[in-house]
Structures are given as structure tokens and as C-alpha cells.
Amino acid sequence: MKGKREFTESEIDRLRELIRKRVHATREQQKRIRDAMRRIGFYGQADWGIRNCQLADLDGLIRSGQITVTGATAPRTTGVATQPGGREQEASKVAETDERVDELDCSDLDFKNIENLRRNGFSGFVSVAALRPDLTQIPDIRGVYMVVRKIGSRPQFRATGSGGHYKGTDPNVPIEKLRMNWVEETCVLYIGKAGDEHSQATLRSRLRQYLQFGAGKPIGHKGGRYIWQLWDAEDLLFCWKPLPSGNPPKEETALLAAFKGQYEGRLPFANLRL
């Protein structure tokens, strides 16, 4: 074992701070953060088999007893239990607290307004054309994302889009179907997620698949495929909301429900099911 199994309360708090900072850090900054975590004695991959450690991963190690926290005095930490089952109860509180940090509040979302999406924690807003040569702009972490189009000109559809034929299946649909699916007065065309308890997908890996599919490659990413039949598909914008310790499927469901609430039960143009 390269690191240690026992950490002080202050060391755990410092690890939490470093993990949170890494979410929006550049590659070089991430390296410095990883080195700082190792100086504390935490080697995520070497000792625990964890790459890109999230708050939920750290909590899981503490909750399972693989990591021990010494000198814990505040209820928020997972250290000394004051009653039978206390450690598990406190660990659960920590996990719940950290998850709430990343949860989206959909009550103030306005799906007509890009600036409103920014104020609600979405970032990026980079065009398909600009993302293709540089995927490092996308956070390598789980989360939710949207495809947006500035409200303005009417959409123009193509009978044959640029989507790939995965396992020989034609992804294109009749133009009339695209017209029927189109939702007026919104900039949001698609809402998706990356990563869950069964998947290690990140925003970067998921959007890489999405873009590869849109470039004609036979990739298994048919979700949101309608956007590739728009004439201005390369000008569409991708934005994202990292959820390092949140629940992407839950947030995706909440976003879709909020959208349906604003648009008389309709889903975004390229979302085919809730």
C-alpha cells in the first residue's frame, strides 16, 4: 500500500476540498491536485482502484471502514460513533449532504434562455464544430448535458442526416416526423446524462460518442439522433453541468419533468422518451 488507511478529520476535510476543486480544473491543475492528495497519503488508484476519485467514492471508503477517520468531533464527519450504529448514520448524512451540493434546482429554469441556463450551473455552450477537434473542453466527470440552439430562424431539416448507421440501422426519420417533434419557443433540443451507478461514463466520454455518431461513425449513441438531421447541426451548442457526487439519472429526469411542465407535457425535440 502506497498511502495510508488512517486520516485525521482535518485531512479528510482537505481531501474533500481538493476533490471539489478538481471538478473544473485544467489537466495541469488536476495533476497538482492529485499530487497534493498523495502528500496527504491518499492514493486513489494505487491503493483503492479508484480513478478520478469523487466525494461519493471517499465516503464509501469511510462508510465501509476501509478508511478510518481519527479525532472526529463534528457530526458531519465519519469518525467516532457515539451510539450503536452511529458511524453508519453519520456516514449516510455525509453522503446525503455531498449529493445535495450538486443537485439541480429546476424551479428557476427557463428553457428559452441560454443565460438562464448559465445562471443555473450549466457551462460550456461550445458548438459542435468547435468541440470536434478539442474534446478536452468537456469535463471528464459525470453529469448532465444539453444540446441548445439559439431561438431565431426556423429549423431546416435534411432527409438524410450525418448520423452513423450502428449495426446497419438507418438513424434517419421522415422530415414530417421531425416537424411534428419540433418544440417552438425553446433553445433546448436535447437533455442527456453521463454516468450512473452502473456506468463509469463521463461527460467527455459520452459526448465523444455523441459527436462520433454525428460524424457518421457506427457508434451506439442513437439517443438525441434527430439533431443530426438539422441543416445547422454543426452550429448547435453543447452545455453541461458536472455532478461529481450527484445522481445524473435523477437530475436528467428532473430536467425533463421541468421541461414538460413548461411545454404542455412535451419533451425536447430530440428526446424520444422520458
N, C-alpha and C positions, 0 to 999 in steps of 0.2 A: 504494500500500500504506500503510495507516494505522499499522501496527505495525512489527515488525522480524522478521528471519529468524534472527538470531543471538542466542542466550541463554547466560548463564553457567550452570554447574552449579547454583549456589545459586538462580538464578532459576527453573530448571526444577523444582527441589525445592519452591520456594514455589508454583509453579503447580499441582503435584500436590496440595499441601496444600489449596489453595483449591478445587480440583475436588472433592476428597473432602468438604470441609465443605459444599459446595453441595447434596449429596445430600438432607440432611434440613433444609435451610434454608427459612425462610419466603420469600415473594415479595420482601419488602423486604430481607431478608438476602442473597438471591440477587443483587439489584441492586448491593448494596455489594460483594459478592464479584466480580461482573463488572467493576465499576469498578477494583477492586484488580488484577485480571488485566490490564486495559488499561493501568494505570500501569506495570506491568512491561513492557508492549509487546506483549501478546498480544491480538489482535482476532479472535476465533474466526470470527464470521460475515462480517465485512467483508473479511478477508484470505483465509480458508480455506473459507468457505461452510459452516461448522460451527455449528449451533445447539445450545446446551446441551452444550458440549464434555465428553466423557468421557475417562478416563485412556487408554482404547484409542485415541481419536482423537489425543491428544497423542503417544502412542507411534508411531502410524502416520506422523505428520508427521516425527518424528525418524528413524524407520526408513527412510523414503523419501528422506531428505536435504533435504526442503523446509525443515526447521528444523535448524540446526547448534548443537550444544552445545559451548561452549568451556571450557577449564580442567577437563575431566573427569578425575578421578583415581581414583575408586572404580569397581569392576566393575559396580555397579548402574546407572550412567548410560550414556547412549548417545553418548559423545563420541569421543575419540581412540582409534583402533584400534591394538592392539599387535602384530597379526599379520594376514596376509591374511584378509579376511572377518571380522575382529574386530568391526567396527561392527555388522554384521548379527547376529552371535552375541549381542552384548551387548543389542541392541535386543530380540531374541527373549526373552532372560532377563527383561528389564524387563516385557514384556507378560505373560509367564507368571507373574511374581511378583504383578503387579497383579491378574490374574484370580483367583489363588488367594485373595486377600484377601476376595473376595466369594463364594467358593464355599460352599455349604451342606454341613455335615457332618450327614448323616441318621442317623448311628448312635445318637444320643441322642433322636431324635424320638419322641414319644408322641402318636399321633393321637387319643387320648381326652381330652387335657388341654390346655386353652387356655393355661394358664400355662406349660406346657412349650413350646408354640409361641412364646410371647413370649421365653422364655429362649434359643430357637434363632434369634432375629433377626427374627421377624415382629412387625409393629406394626399400628396401626390398630384393628382389631376394632370397626368402626363399622357400625351397622345400615343396611340398605338404605334405610329411611325417612329416616335422618339424612343419608345421602350424597346423595340426590337433589337437595336444594336447595343443596348446597355441595360440589362436586367438588374444590375446592382443598385439601381434606384429604388427597387422594390424591397421592403424589409424581409429578411429571411426568418420570419416568425409567423405563427398562426394568427388568424384574424378574419375579418370580413372585408369585402370589397364591393365596388360598384362600377358599372360602365355608364358614363354620362355623356350627354350630347347637349350642347348649348341650344336652348329654345330659340327658334328663328325660322329658317326655311323649312318647307315641307319635306318630309323624307322621300328619297327616291330609291326604289328597290330594284335589285337585279334578279333576273330569273335564275341565274347561276352565280352563286357567291364564291368566295375563296376558301370556304371550309373544306377540310380534308375528308376523304372517304374512308372512315375507320371500318375495317373488316368488310370493305366493299359496299358499305351503306351510303347512299346519297344523302347528304345533310340538308339539301335544299328543299324548300316547300313552295307551293304556288304563291305568286305575288298577292293574290286575293287574300290568302290566309295571313300574310304579313300585314296587309292593310287592316284586316279585322283585329289583329293583335295590337296594333299601334295604339298607344295611350297619349292623348293630347295633353298639353299644358304640364308636362313634366320633363325634367332633364335626365331622369334616371331610366335607363333602358334595361339594366340587369343588376341583380343583387346576388352575391355568392359568398361562399365561406371557404376557408382553407384550414384544415386540421380539426381533429376531434379526438375522443378517447381511443378510437380505433385506427387513426391515421396520423402519421408524422408529417403530413403535408404542411408547407408554409405558404405564405402569400407569394413568395418568389417562385417556388416550385409549381404552385397551382397556376399562376398567371403565365409562367413559361409554357405550360401545356396549352393554355387557352390561346396564346399567341401563335404557338406552333400549329395548332389546329386551324387557326385563321389564315395561316400561310400555306395551307394546302396539304400539310403533312397528315398521315393517317394516325392521328393521336386520339386516344379515348377521352375527349373532352367535348361532348356534344351539348353540355349544358350551356345555355346562352348563345347557341349557334346562330340564331336569327340575325344577330348583329352583322354577320359576315355577308349578308345579302343586301346591306345598305351600300349605296354608292360611295358614301363618305366614311366607310368603316375605318380607314387609316387615320382619320381625324378625330375619332371618338377618344374620350379621355378615360383612363383608369384611375380610380382613387381607392384608398384603403384605410382601414382602422385596425392597427395591431392590437391583439388581445393576448398578451403574454401569459396571463393566468386566468383569463376569462373562458367563456364557453362559446366558440364560434357558431355551432349549430343553433344554440339558444338565441344568440344575437341576430343571426340570419332570419330566424323565424319571427323575432320581434320586429325587425325592419320590414319584412314582407307584410306582417299584420298591420303595421302602421301605414304602409303604402296602400293596402286595401282599404283601410279606414278613410283615407283621403280621396280615393278614386273609385268609390262606389263598388267595392268588392273586387276590383280588377287587379291583376298582378302586373309588374313591369313588362314591357314589350317582349323581352327575351326570356322571362321566367315562365316555364311551361307548367309548373306545379308548385304548390306550397310546401 
